[in-house]
Amino acid sequence: MKFDLHIHSNYSSDSIMSIEEICKQLIKLKFDGFALTDHSTISGIGKARVIAKKYDLVFIPGVEVGTSEGHILAYGIEEQIPRGLPAIDTIEIIHENGGVAVAPHPYGWFQHGIGDLVYKLKLEGIETRNGKAFVGNEKAEEACRRLQLAETGGSDAHSLAEIGNAWTECSQDVIKDIKKKKTKARGGFRFSSITSRFVRRMKGAWPTE
């Protein structure tokens, strides 16, 4: 099955997509499901679950947490995690709440990745294919191999044109497959990520972290 595990809705200040629009685009691209990973907020999860069900999409609750050292993706949790904590404390909270922790775009430029901290933290996976990372995916893949962690892929989409640029292939039980390292990351950077940035700025969408 095919999942985009890194999508931001308009519950993130820098995205211009509604959850309904996200689901329609995923169906158009023949995806099986997605994770909503808004910036440091779980406010859209309840709505996303309802809309995803309407479109027969598998939904994975998530959040991209801004730690004091970079971003961490949390999957399988529905509890608000405070932003600005050290990454090690953020991951501990994720695990206490039954979730899995993945390092997104750890080596991407201007993407708030955690870099070589991937070698020191208790992660379940590394995002080795990020749709916005025009550099860094290869280095993320190397770290994932060395650490023998699960590989994930996600578009990091903030606009419709970006959805599906990178994705994860696994079974319907995404969380279980991440834990068992049975995921495959596909896709990668595409030019639509650059043009999207200009479109979003023109529409007043600005990042807050």
Sequence and secondary structure as in RCSB ss.txt:
>XXXX:A:sequence
MKFDLHIHSNYSSDSIMSIEEICKQLIKLKFDGFALTDHSTISGIGKARVIAKKYDLVFIPGVEVGTSEGHILAY
GIEEQIPRGLPAIDTIEIIHENGGVAVAPHPYGWFQHGIGDLVYKLKLEGIETRNGKAFVGNEKAEEACRRLQLA
ETGGSDAHSLAEIGNAWTECSQDVIKDIKKKKTKARGGFRFSSITSRFVRRMKGAWPTE
>XXXX:A:secstr
 EEEEEE  TTSTT    HHHHHHHHHHTT  EEEE  BT  TTHHHHHHHHHHTT EEEEEEEEEETTEEEEEE
S  S   TTS HHHHHHHHHHTT EEEE STT TTS   GGGGGTS  SEEEEEETT SSSHHHHHHHHHHHT E
EEEE  BSSGGGTTSEEEE  S HHHHHHTT  EEEE   THHHHHHHHHHHTT     
